[in-house]
């Protein structure tokens, strides 16, 4: 029986900047972190413009990731909200998701959005299905990216923040096989899942598997939290420096549901701070389990 290496079980890396070139800047930053996986924005994260990209940079990025064995992910702009009452916003939300395929991304992460305009959760979820299902049906090749749903911290009229909320959301998408989950530890903690409590990680991940099904978890945003559990405040902190703590991340790396799932940090600081967070996760990954 062939054993799985620690890197293969949980590649560790970070969200990397790409100003100056997707390959030229992004891959060099990933190398400085000794990253085993990476995530990028391919558009202004706080705007709607989605540039077509530079074909040479796209190909260099694809080739560089393949050569280095780096799983790559795209984070869609924050403004995306397929549940929006504004039809223009909703349609732009769908258009901006189509960029990941060109750079060979394994997944495109999208925040699950909110019910705006005073509409009910049910009507917003119905619209989400109407808008996203045609896009998902375009993903017919094995190398096409997954659409990765990222629950939010619970602000406003959020459609999905608690793990239980994934049930109705996935139902609206007819449990499409190209839909996965991106679990942000800071978000789920702020939404009320106390990962720092004894067995808090196990309870959260067990519930996720029960609600979403095995194999849906495909990416983890590994972020500690400046805000306490249940605060509904999205405030990222460096690994071990916040309310979640190192022990929770160690437990996360050992839970059966995270086998084969990459972890990407989105923590404060520049290259040195990011490299320290990746190193800290590697230490936790390699440390022997406590009895």
Buried (B, 14 or more C-beta within 10 A) or exposed (E): EEEEEBBEBBBBBBBBEBEEBBBBBBBBBBBBBEBBBBBBBBBEEEEBEBEEBBEEBBBBBBEBBEEEEBBBBBBBBEBBBBBBBEEEBBEBBBEBBEBBBBBBBBBBBBBBBBBBEEBEBEEBBBBBBEBBBEBBEEBEEEEBBBBBBBBBBBBEBBBBBBBEBBBBBBEBBEEBEBBBBBBBBBBBBBBBBBBBEEEBBBBBBBBBBEBBEEEBBBBBBBBBBBBBBEBBBBBBBBBBBBBBBBBBBBBBBBBEBBEEBBBBBBBBEEEEBBBBBBBBBBEBBEEEEEE
